[in-house]
Amino acid sequence: MPGDPARYADGQNMGWRLVSLNDSDEQLSDTFPVSREQFIRVRDLFDYGDDEWFADSYLVTAEHWSQLIEVLGCPPPEPDRSYFLEGYATDL
């Protein structure tokens, strides 16, 4: 995240989304919004170290899908796509 890290403490000024990329060309295929409450319920599925609010992108694997579908209400994964859960700054 650019600028002062304190602006993003406790997930302030952040949003989250589930993104999919086409495996053939790595182009963005789709995004699915994730609320703060949903994010908090699923973040512990990932090994995020000290990146508590996901300033980076995290690969979604097969073991994540059942919980993500349940909590996020997102569609199941499509073949030939890679999925990531990522945070982004909302105050830029």
ZIGIVEN-V107116 format. One record per residue. N is the residue number from 1. RES is the residue in three letters. PHI is phi as a letter, one per 30 degrees, with the letter a starting at -180 (999 if undefined). OMEGA is omega in degrees with one decimal (999 if undefined). D_CENTER is the distance of its C-alpha to the mean C-alpha in whole Angstrom. Layout:
n=N res=RES phi=PHI omega=OMEGA d_center=D_CENTER
n=N res=RES phi=PHI omega=OMEGA d_center=D_CENTER
//
This chain:
n=1 res=MET phi=999 omega=179.5 d_center=15
n=2 res=PRO phi=d omega=173.2 d_center=18
n=3 res=GLY phi=i omega=-175.4 d_center=21
n=4 res=ASP phi=d omega=-179.5 d_center=22
n=5 res=PRO phi=e omega=179.8 d_center=19
n=6 res=ALA phi=d omega=178.3 d_center=20
n=7 res=ARG phi=d omega=-176.5 d_center=19
n=8 res=TYR phi=c omega=178.0 d_center=16
n=9 res=ALA phi=d omega=179.9 d_center=17
n=10 res=ASP phi=h omega=177.5 d_center=16
n=11 res=GLY phi=i omega=178.0 d_center=13
n=12 res=GLN phi=d omega=174.9 d_center=16
n=13 res=ASN phi=h omega=-179.9 d_center=15
n=14 res=MET phi=b omega=171.1 d_center=11
n=15 res=GLY phi=b omega=-179.3 d_center=9
n=16 res=TRP phi=b omega=178.9 d_center=5
n=17 res=ARG phi=a omega=171.4 d_center=5
n=18 res=LEU phi=c omega=-178.5 d_center=5
n=19 res=VAL phi=c omega=174.8 d_center=7
n=20 res=SER phi=b omega=178.3 d_center=10
n=21 res=LEU phi=b omega=173.5 d_center=13
n=22 res=ASN phi=d omega=-179.3 d_center=16
n=23 res=ASP phi=d omega=-175.6 d_center=18
n=24 res=SER phi=d omega=-175.7 d_center=21
n=25 res=ASP phi=b omega=179.7 d_center=20
n=26 res=GLU phi=h omega=176.4 d_center=17
n=27 res=GLN phi=d omega=177.6 d_center=17
n=28 res=LEU phi=e omega=-179.3 d_center=14
n=29 res=SER phi=c omega=-174.9 d_center=15
n=30 res=ASP phi=a omega=172.9 d_center=12
n=31 res=THR phi=b omega=179.1 d_center=10
n=32 res=PHE phi=b omega=-176.8 d_center=9
n=33 res=PRO phi=d omega=178.9 d_center=9
n=34 res=VAL phi=b omega=179.0 d_center=7
n=35 res=SER phi=d omega=177.5 d_center=10
n=36 res=ARG phi=e omega=-179.1 d_center=11
n=37 res=GLU phi=d omega=177.4 d_center=13
n=38 res=GLN phi=d omega=-179.9 d_center=10
n=39 res=PHE phi=e omega=-179.5 d_center=8
n=40 res=ILE phi=d omega=-179.8 d_center=11
n=41 res=ARG phi=d omega=-176.2 d_center=12
n=42 res=VAL phi=c omega=-173.7 d_center=9
n=43 res=ARG phi=d omega=-179.1 d_center=8
n=44 res=ASP phi=d omega=173.2 d_center=12
n=45 res=LEU phi=d omega=-173.5 d_center=11
n=46 res=PHE phi=c omega=175.6 d_center=10
n=47 res=ASP phi=d omega=-172.4 d_center=13
n=48 res=TYR phi=c omega=177.6 d_center=11
n=49 res=GLY phi=h omega=179.8 d_center=15
n=50 res=ASP phi=c omega=178.6 d_center=16
n=51 res=ASP phi=c omega=-172.0 d_center=12
n=52 res=GLU phi=e omega=-175.7 d_center=12
n=53 res=TRP phi=c omega=172.9 d_center=10
n=54 res=PHE phi=h omega=172.9 d_center=7
n=55 res=ALA phi=d omega=179.3 d_center=9
n=56 res=ASP phi=c omega=175.9 d_center=8
n=57 res=SER phi=c omega=-178.4 d_center=6
n=58 res=TYR phi=b omega=-178.0 d_center=6
n=59 res=LEU phi=d omega=174.3 d_center=8
n=60 res=VAL phi=d omega=-180.0 d_center=9
n=61 res=THR phi=c omega=-178.4 d_center=12
n=62 res=ALA phi=e omega=-178.2 d_center=15
n=63 res=GLU phi=d omega=-179.5 d_center=15
n=64 res=HIS phi=d omega=-165.3 d_center=12
n=65 res=TRP phi=d omega=-176.1 d_center=13
n=66 res=SER phi=d omega=179.2 d_center=15
n=67 res=GLN phi=d omega=179.3 d_center=13
n=68 res=LEU phi=d omega=179.2 d_center=10
n=69 res=ILE phi=d omega=179.7 d_center=13
n=70 res=GLU phi=d omega=-174.3 d_center=15
n=71 res=VAL phi=d omega=-175.3 d_center=13
n=72 res=LEU phi=d omega=-174.4 d_center=11
n=73 res=GLY phi=i omega=-179.0 d_center=14
n=74 res=CYS phi=d omega=176.0 d_center=12
n=75 res=PRO phi=d omega=177.2 d_center=15
n=76 res=PRO phi=d omega=-177.9 d_center=15
n=77 res=PRO phi=d omega=176.0 d_center=14
n=78 res=GLU phi=c omega=178.3 d_center=17
n=79 res=PRO phi=d omega=176.6 d_center=19
n=80 res=ASP phi=i omega=174.4 d_center=19
n=81 res=ARG phi=b omega=172.1 d_center=15
n=82 res=SER phi=c omega=-175.8 d_center=12
n=83 res=TYR phi=b omega=180.0 d_center=9
n=84 res=PHE phi=b omega=170.2 d_center=6
n=85 res=LEU phi=c omega=-175.5 d_center=2
n=86 res=GLU phi=b omega=173.2 d_center=3
n=87 res=GLY phi=c omega=178.1 d_center=6
n=88 res=TYR phi=a omega=179.3 d_center=9
n=89 res=ALA phi=d omega=178.5 d_center=12
n=90 res=THR phi=c omega=-173.7 d_center=14
n=91 res=ASP phi=c omega=-179.0 d_center=18
n=92 res=LEU phi=d omega=999 d_center=18
//
